[in-house]
Amino acid sequence: MTNHHRRSLARVVEDFGRTFLDLVHGDADTVEEIGGVVIHDPYDEPAYPRHAVVLGPAVHGPVEIARLLGTPRVHGVAALIVRGPVEPDDEVARVAAETGIAVLALTRGASWAQLAAMLRTLLTEGDFGDAGGQTLGGVPSGDLFALANAVATLLDAPITIEDRRSHILAFSGRQDEADPSRVETILARRVPEKYLRVFESRGVFKELYRTGEPLLIAPAVDDPDEPALWRTAVVVRAGDEILGSVWAAVREPLSPERTAAFRDAAQLVALHLLRHRAGTDAEHRLRADLVTTVLEGGAGATDALARLGLVHEPTVVLALGVVPDGAEDDTRLTAERQRLTSAFAVHLHAVQPRSAVALLGDVAYAVLPAPGDPVAARERAVQIADNFLERTGDRVKALVGVGSIAEEPTALRRSRRNADRALRVLSSGEVKLRVASIADVHIDALLLEMRDLAAVNGDELVGPLARLVAYDAKHQSNLVETLRAWLDAFGDVTSASASMFVHPNTFRYRMRRMAKVGRVDLQDPAARFAMTLQLRLMGPQSGGSVGDDAARSTGAR
């Protein structure tokens, strides 16, 4: 069992070593508490928290590694992780020794997203509602990686703890002593489909769940030349509920004593999984409460920001919404919102470790650090959100509104309101974007709010535009469309007529008719502005009622 603090660099090396990470240079015992996980961007200047672990997917070769280690921006970080294999280098070793930064290599085949997610899981256990050092069976409560190492010590074999879908929840050290299929499982964070099919065809899971006893399982490989070990697995059960299973890679059947110890360990694993699940749920609820308090901007906002680690710098609020396609039921839509919220949290934590995300109602809100120049910070937030939506694909139509920069905690309420306003513009379809800041769509937001006001007041069209709408309705003509085309073309008859696919002379005739029916002087700037504004408030599909169109716009959200 490990004696290292769960947030220490030594703990990361111990839990992920050999399988995921190799320590190339430096001392992992010098950092007792990692300050966060940051992805290095050579084209940006992010603020690196002290004792952060920096992921360097774009850093290759000893020259680039030494150059990055020597820059002031990384001074004070705990470690730099680059893609392996990395050969020891004298210059890198010298710079690493001078700066105190450990250099680790990520094994080939492991993805950076997997590493960031696992580091986040390891480092955030117990952040909220910490059990105060409680233990279960001598292992810190809910610490699945420490538990995996403890069980591995009992059995003298590398083990994995898996959920019912065969996803890896935690794994012990010494995975390099197992076979290639185990390493492939660890790298994928789940048992590969080809092995699952073999186990299912043999009835392994059915027997495993039926007996509750440790089960000896033959290797799931067809190639006799492929090195493979046997497995001993035991179900993890809480009453009638199957929580998952524990798998040990063994070279020979376990002795009766170790078989009994494995059976008993499964009960301890069940307690930890229940505590881990309860702790995760409690963490999500508490984080949502803290984010809600922050966004309301009341007296407790500063304290909530402090608990989230965001109190000493400018922040910005992002609002993530899902647009229903009409075919999805409420259950599936709710599940998609929760899935996107979780993915959003992982994505933001990878680029800004101190960000906070919570699903409040139908919108997922993120509070993101926004250091430096406000304009640059806002553009960076838009870029981060845009990158996230590119990765999630088009299966679900998701939109992100970015609020204003909040220089102090009390301004976060305004940042949230502006993020909601930007999201509403995106949802209305008025602009063809998936991500927008309030600065980008401020006028569109004002127009939607003016429609709301018109709907509340029951306002109706008056003046020249009202007469044109009435005339079109009675005579099935298109004078309003003609006016709109002329105004959009800044009075250019050739361009306006082309947009309506009519001859310029026909368009000029309609213009004369429009001026006569509407009793309007088109040379008057005030008259043109008034009609332009009324047309925008009507919306492109409106038949002429400002109030009705405003009601439709309000009901879109």
Secondary structure, DSSP 8 states (H G I E B T S, - for coil): ---S-TTSHHHHHHHHBTTTEEEEES-GGG-SS--EEEE--TT------TTEEEEETT--HHHHHHHHHHSGGGTT-SEEEEES-----HHHHHHHHHHT-EEEEE-TT--HHHHHHHHHHHHHTTSSS--SS-EETTEETT-HHHHHHHHHHHHTS-EEEEETT-BEEEE-S-GGGS-HHHHHHHHHTB--HHHHHHHHHHTHHHHHHHH-S-EEE----S-TTS---EEEEEEEEETTEEEEEEEEEESS---HHHHHHHHHHHHHHHHHHHHHHHHHHHHHHHHHHHHHHHHHTSTTHHHHHHHHT-TTS-EEEEEEEE---SS--HHHHHHHHHHHHHHHHHHHHHH-TT-EEEEETTEEEEEEE--S-HHHHHHHHHHHHHHHHHHH-SSS-EEEEEEEEESSGGGHHHHHHHHHHHHHHHHHTSS--SEEETTTSHHHHHHHHHHHHHHHHT----SHHHHHHHHHHHHT--HHHHHHHHHHTTT-HHHHHHHHTS-HHHHHHHHHHHHHHHT--TT-HHHHHHHHHHHHHH-TT--S-HHHHHHHHHTT-
